Amino acid sequence: MNYCFARKPARWDEIEQVYRERRAALRKFDPELVIAFGSDHFNGFFMKLMPAFCVGAAAQAAADIGGFEGPLTVPGDTALQCVQALRQSGLDPAVSYDMTVDHAFSQTLTRVLGGLDRYPTIPVFINCVTEPFVPFRRTRLLGEAIGRFAATLGRRVLFLASGGMSHHPTRYYPDFGTGEESVTAWQLSGGSRSESLNKAEWLERLQVMHHEGAQMIVDGARTPTQMRLNPEIDKRFLDALTADELHMIDEWDQHKVVEEGGIGFMELQTWIAAAAAYRTGVGGRPVVDFYGVTEELGIATGIVHGD
């Protein structure tokens, strides 16, 4: 597997057991379509044109740290039908006929589904890494509209979301305009500007810095406080998610959320969308399989599934 840690987390075996259980349940369910919600870390989406939401009609995954490279099997016609349904519901997602996704999609597609191309998959991108933030309410409405669309298909649909709980990875993905000139130029253009890193340099930078960061955690040079690992805000989120009270998150102050749980906490937008889609399309609610502050990974880890 494509892991990055200098010391195995204390509860790693528990996490692996949950993954085995989820894979077994998924094989039994045997979805006919997967709608996957994910973010991006300046590998496929850049500040020259950053949509709030984007639906992929075709997609491939980049070889970023923690990710798995290769094409997704995207049913393009169904993806475009989804876009039409969203627009009729008052939402206006962008469309990509050549979407690049990163580990935010590829890690879960590989670890849970068994491969990027194992099942027909529609990728739905949500901007979680940079301001202006997407309102939590808007993300919930997106999920609800996708749930209604999925219910019309007459297929077994799996809603899959990938994103960390509290963490603050600005060491690797600095706030736009605050990093080195070559990094800012990459975040803006994806390599088309002369002063920008190129793709190979960006991926190498991520590889080196993540391994350095993993060792810093073991050495005590990076602390849970610095990484904004915060079980209190994670618990508030999980309580709302499992109590079927997603609307309670609508008005959370997003800047305060980042102060408490890091910019990485915004990746839980994908969980909101998937939970709303599941609640609307199927009628169930999430159940927590695992939660832990996995310091060695630089992130708090949560795994949930639909009841």
C-alpha beads as a LAMMPS data file, in Angstrom:
LAMMPS data file: protein, C-alpha beads

307 atoms
306 bonds

1 atom types
1 bond types

-500.0 500.0 xlo xhi
-500.0 500.0 ylo yhi
-500.0 500.0 zlo zhi

Masses

1 110.0

Atoms # bond

1 1 1 0.000 0.000 0.000
2 1 1 1.029 3.597 -0.598
3 1 1 1.540 4.684 3.009
4 1 1 3.662 7.455 4.465
5 1 1 4.655 7.196 8.117
6 1 1 7.942 6.824 9.967
7 1 1 6.341 4.780 12.767
8 1 1 3.230 2.638 12.493
9 1 1 0.312 4.228 14.372
10 1 1 -0.619 2.485 17.606
11 1 1 -4.111 1.627 16.344
12 1 1 -3.070 0.717 12.816
13 1 1 -4.292 -2.876 13.078
14 1 1 -7.762 -1.608 14.049
15 1 1 -7.862 0.625 10.991
16 1 1 -6.814 -2.235 8.719
17 1 1 -9.501 -4.477 10.224
18 1 1 -12.186 -1.865 9.519
19 1 1 -10.988 -1.597 5.923
20 1 1 -11.274 -5.377 5.572
21 1 1 -14.819 -5.269 6.925
22 1 1 -15.819 -2.423 4.612
23 1 1 -14.321 -4.206 1.587
24 1 1 -16.258 -7.371 2.445
25 1 1 -19.513 -5.421 2.837
26 1 1 -18.901 -3.642 -0.453
27 1 1 -18.304 -6.900 -2.332
28 1 1 -21.596 -8.191 -0.936
29 1 1 -23.425 -5.011 -1.980
30 1 1 -21.769 -5.114 -5.438
31 1 1 -22.571 -1.551 -6.557
32 1 1 -23.575 -0.877 -10.128
33 1 1 -22.445 2.736 -9.788
34 1 1 -20.186 4.619 -7.385
35 1 1 -20.550 8.356 -6.824
36 1 1 -17.302 9.420 -5.170
37 1 1 -16.885 12.770 -3.409
38 1 1 -13.357 14.084 -2.982
39 1 1 -11.190 17.163 -2.775
40 1 1 -7.851 18.012 -4.392
41 1 1 -4.418 19.193 -3.257
42 1 1 -3.311 21.290 -6.249
43 1 1 -2.816 18.230 -8.427
44 1 1 -5.813 18.631 -10.722
45 1 1 -7.480 21.926 -9.793
46 1 1 -5.677 25.268 -9.673
47 1 1 -6.348 28.845 -8.674
48 1 1 -6.541 30.120 -12.247
49 1 1 -9.991 28.510 -12.281
50 1 1 -11.165 26.924 -9.026
51 1 1 -14.767 25.666 -9.098
52 1 1 -16.749 25.074 -5.943
53 1 1 -18.035 21.782 -7.379
54 1 1 -17.033 19.828 -10.479
55 1 1 -18.409 16.573 -11.901
56 1 1 -16.057 14.443 -13.954
57 1 1 -17.291 12.901 -17.209
58 1 1 -13.849 11.279 -17.586
59 1 1 -10.977 11.154 -15.104
60 1 1 -7.531 9.866 -14.303
61 1 1 -5.592 9.855 -11.030
62 1 1 -2.209 11.502 -10.515
63 1 1 0.754 9.748 -8.910
64 1 1 0.869 12.001 -5.857
65 1 1 2.052 10.964 -2.396
66 1 1 -0.465 8.573 -0.856
67 1 1 -2.245 8.141 -4.187
68 1 1 -2.502 5.586 -6.955
69 1 1 -2.036 6.488 -10.605
70 1 1 -4.343 5.430 -13.429
71 1 1 -7.674 5.934 -15.189
72 1 1 -11.092 5.783 -13.559
73 1 1 -13.977 4.037 -15.278
74 1 1 -16.397 6.946 -15.603
75 1 1 -19.828 6.456 -17.217
76 1 1 -19.800 9.785 -19.049
77 1 1 -23.457 9.812 -20.078
78 1 1 -24.626 9.183 -16.513
79 1 1 -22.252 11.857 -15.205
80 1 1 -23.770 14.409 -17.584
81 1 1 -27.272 13.328 -16.580
82 1 1 -26.235 13.996 -12.990
83 1 1 -25.073 17.487 -13.951
84 1 1 -28.399 18.216 -15.649
85 1 1 -30.261 17.024 -12.549
86 1 1 -28.135 19.239 -10.318
87 1 1 -28.739 22.278 -12.495
88 1 1 -32.468 21.632 -12.469
89 1 1 -32.178 21.586 -8.659
90 1 1 -30.644 25.067 -8.638
91 1 1 -26.994 24.007 -8.389
92 1 1 -24.360 24.804 -10.995
93 1 1 -21.410 22.408 -10.880
94 1 1 -18.608 22.694 -13.394
95 1 1 -17.990 19.772 -15.753
96 1 1 -14.660 18.204 -16.667
97 1 1 -14.170 15.908 -19.635
98 1 1 -10.568 15.350 -18.529
99 1 1 -10.512 15.522 -14.728
100 1 1 -7.318 14.854 -12.824
101 1 1 -7.883 13.572 -9.287
102 1 1 -5.329 12.840 -6.580
103 1 1 -5.094 10.763 -3.404
104 1 1 -8.290 12.378 -2.129
105 1 1 -10.071 10.047 -4.552
106 1 1 -7.555 7.388 -5.539
107 1 1 -6.605 6.189 -2.066
108 1 1 -10.146 5.250 -1.087
109 1 1 -11.089 3.951 -4.532
110 1 1 -8.103 1.618 -4.364
111 1 1 -8.204 0.634 -0.712
112 1 1 -11.977 0.164 -0.432
113 1 1 -13.172 -0.645 -3.944
114 1 1 -10.114 -2.628 -4.977
115 1 1 -8.954 -0.422 -7.836
116 1 1 -9.511 2.832 -9.673
117 1 1 -11.344 1.091 -12.506
118 1 1 -13.059 -1.665 -10.486
119 1 1 -16.537 -0.083 -10.616
120 1 1 -18.172 2.600 -12.801
121 1 1 -17.449 5.771 -10.821
122 1 1 -18.564 9.389 -11.128
123 1 1 -16.063 11.683 -9.358
124 1 1 -17.518 14.791 -7.726
125 1 1 -14.898 17.349 -6.701
126 1 1 -15.501 19.813 -3.853
127 1 1 -13.058 22.647 -3.214
128 1 1 -11.824 22.108 0.338
129 1 1 -8.245 23.378 0.262
130 1 1 -8.479 27.108 -0.366
131 1 1 -10.643 30.174 0.143
132 1 1 -13.261 31.299 -0.580
133 1 1 -14.750 28.339 1.265
134 1 1 -17.818 26.508 -0.028
135 1 1 -20.647 26.984 2.503
136 1 1 -21.467 23.771 4.370
137 1 1 -25.146 24.297 3.536
138 1 1 -24.374 24.405 -0.175
139 1 1 -22.503 21.120 0.080
140 1 1 -25.421 19.527 1.916
141 1 1 -27.794 20.670 -0.812
142 1 1 -25.453 19.221 -3.436
143 1 1 -25.506 15.871 -1.684
144 1 1 -29.279 15.884 -1.342
145 1 1 -29.715 16.635 -5.046
146 1 1 -27.322 13.839 -5.998
147 1 1 -29.224 11.475 -3.712
148 1 1 -32.475 12.330 -5.486
149 1 1 -30.806 11.800 -8.851
150 1 1 -29.360 8.441 -7.808
151 1 1 -32.784 7.276 -6.639
152 1 1 -34.109 7.674 -10.199
153 1 1 -31.519 5.361 -11.743
154 1 1 -32.848 2.030 -10.527
155 1 1 -29.305 0.847 -9.735
156 1 1 -27.346 -0.104 -6.643
157 1 1 -25.446 3.117 -5.968
158 1 1 -22.601 3.499 -3.491
159 1 1 -21.867 6.986 -2.126
160 1 1 -18.193 7.186 -1.225
161 1 1 -16.435 10.096 0.494
162 1 1 -12.769 10.568 1.271
163 1 1 -11.232 13.253 3.439
164 1 1 -9.398 13.680 6.680
165 1 1 -10.749 14.838 9.981
166 1 1 -8.770 17.468 11.896
167 1 1 -5.333 18.200 10.409
168 1 1 -3.495 21.193 9.021
169 1 1 -1.207 20.280 6.083
170 1 1 -0.135 23.812 5.148
171 1 1 3.496 22.680 5.382
172 1 1 2.866 20.894 2.072
173 1 1 -0.003 22.953 0.665
174 1 1 0.540 26.534 1.887
175 1 1 -2.260 29.065 1.830
176 1 1 -2.317 30.539 -1.652
177 1 1 0.217 33.338 -1.984
178 1 1 2.162 32.458 1.162
179 1 1 4.583 29.861 -0.202
180 1 1 7.699 30.138 -2.314
181 1 1 7.219 31.821 -5.678
182 1 1 7.534 28.553 -7.596
183 1 1 4.959 26.877 -5.338
184 1 1 2.472 29.751 -5.613
185 1 1 2.917 29.701 -9.393
186 1 1 2.163 25.957 -9.397
187 1 1 -0.943 26.467 -7.252
188 1 1 -2.073 29.108 -9.721
189 1 1 -1.241 27.465 -13.015
190 1 1 -0.333 23.813 -12.574
191 1 1 2.987 24.388 -14.288
192 1 1 2.121 26.621 -17.223
193 1 1 3.884 29.691 -15.783
194 1 1 7.606 30.033 -16.343
195 1 1 8.328 30.548 -12.646
196 1 1 6.308 27.468 -11.638
197 1 1 7.504 24.067 -10.575
198 1 1 6.762 21.490 -13.239
199 1 1 4.639 18.420 -12.514
200 1 1 7.587 16.138 -11.751
201 1 1 9.100 18.721 -9.411
202 1 1 5.792 19.248 -7.602
203 1 1 5.300 15.499 -7.069
204 1 1 8.900 15.060 -5.931
205 1 1 8.493 17.962 -3.507
206 1 1 5.413 16.306 -1.985
207 1 1 7.188 12.949 -1.702
208 1 1 10.245 14.384 0.036
209 1 1 8.366 16.752 2.344
210 1 1 5.839 14.151 3.500
211 1 1 8.575 11.714 4.469
212 1 1 10.453 14.524 6.220
213 1 1 7.261 15.479 8.035
214 1 1 6.610 11.878 9.109
215 1 1 10.065 11.713 10.683
216 1 1 9.552 15.092 12.357
217 1 1 6.449 13.695 14.067
218 1 1 8.397 10.735 15.442
219 1 1 11.203 13.063 16.566
220 1 1 8.760 15.404 18.305
221 1 1 9.467 18.343 16.000
222 1 1 5.809 18.404 14.936
223 1 1 3.229 18.164 17.708
224 1 1 -0.493 17.347 17.647
225 1 1 -1.221 20.969 18.591
226 1 1 0.838 22.285 15.674
227 1 1 -0.984 19.873 13.352
228 1 1 -4.332 20.987 14.860
229 1 1 -5.369 17.424 15.675
230 1 1 -8.479 18.113 17.708
231 1 1 -10.794 15.317 18.896
232 1 1 -13.268 17.832 20.324
233 1 1 -14.240 19.348 16.970
234 1 1 -14.082 15.936 15.325
235 1 1 -16.563 14.619 17.905
236 1 1 -18.932 17.544 17.336
237 1 1 -18.909 16.747 13.652
238 1 1 -19.414 12.994 14.126
239 1 1 -22.255 13.630 16.589
240 1 1 -24.091 15.785 14.044
241 1 1 -23.372 13.327 11.231
242 1 1 -24.613 10.233 13.050
243 1 1 -27.624 12.001 14.604
244 1 1 -28.860 12.920 11.127
245 1 1 -28.487 16.604 11.971
246 1 1 -26.387 17.784 9.034
247 1 1 -28.333 21.032 8.972
248 1 1 -26.751 21.866 12.337
249 1 1 -23.403 22.207 10.545
250 1 1 -24.813 24.661 7.975
251 1 1 -23.968 27.763 9.959
252 1 1 -20.661 26.723 11.479
253 1 1 -18.115 29.538 11.173
254 1 1 -15.674 28.072 8.661
255 1 1 -12.743 30.258 9.681
256 1 1 -13.236 29.216 13.298
257 1 1 -13.429 25.601 12.149
258 1 1 -10.034 25.965 10.466
259 1 1 -8.585 27.564 13.607
260 1 1 -9.781 24.599 15.667
261 1 1 -9.324 21.678 13.297
262 1 1 -7.021 22.907 10.536
263 1 1 -7.630 23.498 6.852
264 1 1 -7.777 19.729 6.421
265 1 1 -10.996 19.634 8.450
266 1 1 -12.674 21.278 5.466
267 1 1 -12.273 17.968 3.614
268 1 1 -15.245 16.796 5.670
269 1 1 -17.314 18.678 3.105
270 1 1 -17.129 15.397 1.179
271 1 1 -18.601 13.496 4.130
272 1 1 -21.446 16.001 4.338
273 1 1 -22.235 15.534 0.650
274 1 1 -22.122 11.739 0.816
275 1 1 -24.186 11.551 4.009
276 1 1 -26.794 13.912 2.555
277 1 1 -26.946 11.880 -0.658
278 1 1 -27.342 8.660 1.299
279 1 1 -30.004 10.083 3.601
280 1 1 -31.999 11.486 0.683
281 1 1 -31.557 8.620 -1.733
282 1 1 -31.696 5.649 0.648
283 1 1 -32.925 6.880 4.011
284 1 1 -30.095 5.719 6.258
285 1 1 -27.612 7.499 8.481
286 1 1 -23.881 7.044 9.167
287 1 1 -22.450 4.730 11.818
288 1 1 -18.934 5.264 13.204
289 1 1 -16.558 2.338 12.626
290 1 1 -13.390 3.997 13.865
291 1 1 -12.090 7.275 15.236
292 1 1 -8.618 8.024 16.485
293 1 1 -6.006 10.783 16.566
294 1 1 -3.424 8.972 14.458
295 1 1 -0.602 11.368 15.193
296 1 1 1.947 9.381 13.162
297 1 1 -0.079 10.077 10.032
298 1 1 -0.371 13.782 10.808
299 1 1 -4.143 13.483 10.768
300 1 1 -7.140 12.402 12.816
301 1 1 -8.722 9.347 11.208
302 1 1 -12.397 8.499 11.009
303 1 1 -14.256 5.775 9.136
304 1 1 -18.052 5.591 8.908
305 1 1 -20.569 3.614 6.894
306 1 1 -24.292 3.775 6.203
307 1 1 -26.580 1.748 8.437

Bonds

1 1 1 2
2 1 2 3
3 1 3 4
4 1 4 5
5 1 5 6
6 1 6 7
7 1 7 8
8 1 8 9
9 1 9 10
10 1 10 11
11 1 11 12
12 1 12 13
13 1 13 14
14 1 14 15
15 1 15 16
16 1 16 17
17 1 17 18
18 1 18 19
19 1 19 20
20 1 20 21
21 1 21 22
22 1 22 23
23 1 23 24
24 1 24 25
25 1 25 26
26 1 26 27
27 1 27 28
28 1 28 29
29 1 29 30
30 1 30 31
31 1 31 32
32 1 32 33
33 1 33 34
34 1 34 35
35 1 35 36
36 1 36 37
37 1 37 38
38 1 38 39
39 1 39 40
40 1 40 41
41 1 41 42
42 1 42 43
43 1 43 44
44 1 44 45
45 1 45 46
46 1 46 47
47 1 47 48
48 1 48 49
49 1 49 50
50 1 50 51
51 1 51 52
52 1 52 53
53 1 53 54
54 1 54 55
55 1 55 56
56 1 56 57
57 1 57 58
58 1 58 59
59 1 59 60
60 1 60 61
61 1 61 62
62 1 62 63
63 1 63 64
64 1 64 65
65 1 65 66
66 1 66 67
67 1 67 68
68 1 68 69
69 1 69 70
70 1 70 71
71 1 71 72
72 1 72 73
73 1 73 74
74 1 74 75
75 1 75 76
76 1 76 77
77 1 77 78
78 1 78 79
79 1 79 80
80 1 80 81
81 1 81 82
82 1 82 83
83 1 83 84
84 1 84 85
85 1 85 86
86 1 86 87
87 1 87 88
88 1 88 89
89 1 89 90
90 1 90 91
91 1 91 92
92 1 92 93
93 1 93 94
94 1 94 95
95 1 95 96
96 1 96 97
97 1 97 98
98 1 98 99
99 1 99 100
100 1 100 101
101 1 101 102
102 1 102 103
103 1 103 104
104 1 104 105
105 1 105 106
106 1 106 107
107 1 107 108
108 1 108 109
109 1 109 110
110 1 110 111
111 1 111 112
112 1 112 113
113 1 113 114
114 1 114 115
115 1 115 116
116 1 116 117
117 1 117 118
118 1 118 119
119 1 119 120
120 1 120 121
121 1 121 122
122 1 122 123
123 1 123 124
124 1 124 125
125 1 125 126
126 1 126 127
127 1 127 128
128 1 128 129
129 1 129 130
130 1 130 131
131 1 131 132
132 1 132 133
133 1 133 134
134 1 134 135
135 1 135 136
136 1 136 137
137 1 137 138
138 1 138 139
139 1 139 140
140 1 140 141
141 1 141 142
142 1 142 143
143 1 143 144
144 1 144 145
145 1 145 146
146 1 146 147
147 1 147 148
148 1 148 149
149 1 149 150
150 1 150 151
151 1 151 152
152 1 152 153
153 1 153 154
154 1 154 155
155 1 155 156
156 1 156 157
157 1 157 158
158 1 158 159
159 1 159 160
160 1 160 161
161 1 161 162
162 1 162 163
163 1 163 164
164 1 164 165
165 1 165 166
166 1 166 167
167 1 167 168
168 1 168 169
169 1 169 170
170 1 170 171
171 1 171 172
172 1 172 173
173 1 173 174
174 1 174 175
175 1 175 176
176 1 176 177
177 1 177 178
178 1 178 179
179 1 179 180
180 1 180 181
181 1 181 182
182 1 182 183
183 1 183 184
184 1 184 185
185 1 185 186
186 1 186 187
187 1 187 188
188 1 188 189
189 1 189 190
190 1 190 191
191 1 191 192
192 1 192 193
193 1 193 194
194 1 194 195
195 1 195 196
196 1 196 197
197 1 197 198
198 1 198 199
199 1 199 200
200 1 200 201
201 1 201 202
202 1 202 203
203 1 203 204
204 1 204 205
205 1 205 206
206 1 206 207
207 1 207 208
208 1 208 209
209 1 209 210
210 1 210 211
211 1 211 212
212 1 212 213
213 1 213 214
214 1 214 215
215 1 215 216
216 1 216 217
217 1 217 218
218 1 218 219
219 1 219 220
220 1 220 221
221 1 221 222
222 1 222 223
223 1 223 224
224 1 224 225
225 1 225 226
226 1 226 227
227 1 227 228
228 1 228 229
229 1 229 230
230 1 230 231
231 1 231 232
232 1 232 233
233 1 233 234
234 1 234 235
235 1 235 236
236 1 236 237
237 1 237 238
238 1 238 239
239 1 239 240
240 1 240 241
241 1 241 242
242 1 242 243
243 1 243 244
244 1 244 245
245 1 245 246
246 1 246 247
247 1 247 248
248 1 248 249
249 1 249 250
250 1 250 251
251 1 251 252
252 1 252 253
253 1 253 254
254 1 254 255
255 1 255 256
256 1 256 257
257 1 257 258
258 1 258 259
259 1 259 260
260 1 260 261
261 1 261 262
262 1 262 263
263 1 263 264
264 1 264 265
265 1 265 266
266 1 266 267
267 1 267 268
268 1 268 269
269 1 269 270
270 1 270 271
271 1 271 272
272 1 272 273
273 1 273 274
274 1 274 275
275 1 275 276
276 1 276 277
277 1 277 278
278 1 278 279
279 1 279 280
280 1 280 281
281 1 281 282
282 1 282 283
283 1 283 284
284 1 284 285
285 1 285 286
286 1 286 287
287 1 287 288
288 1 288 289
289 1 289 290
290 1 290 291
291 1 291 292
292 1 292 293
293 1 293 294
294 1 294 295
295 1 295 296
296 1 296 297
297 1 297 298
298 1 298 299
299 1 299 300
300 1 300 301
301 1 301 302
302 1 302 303
303 1 303 304
304 1 304 305
305 1 305 306
306 1 306 307
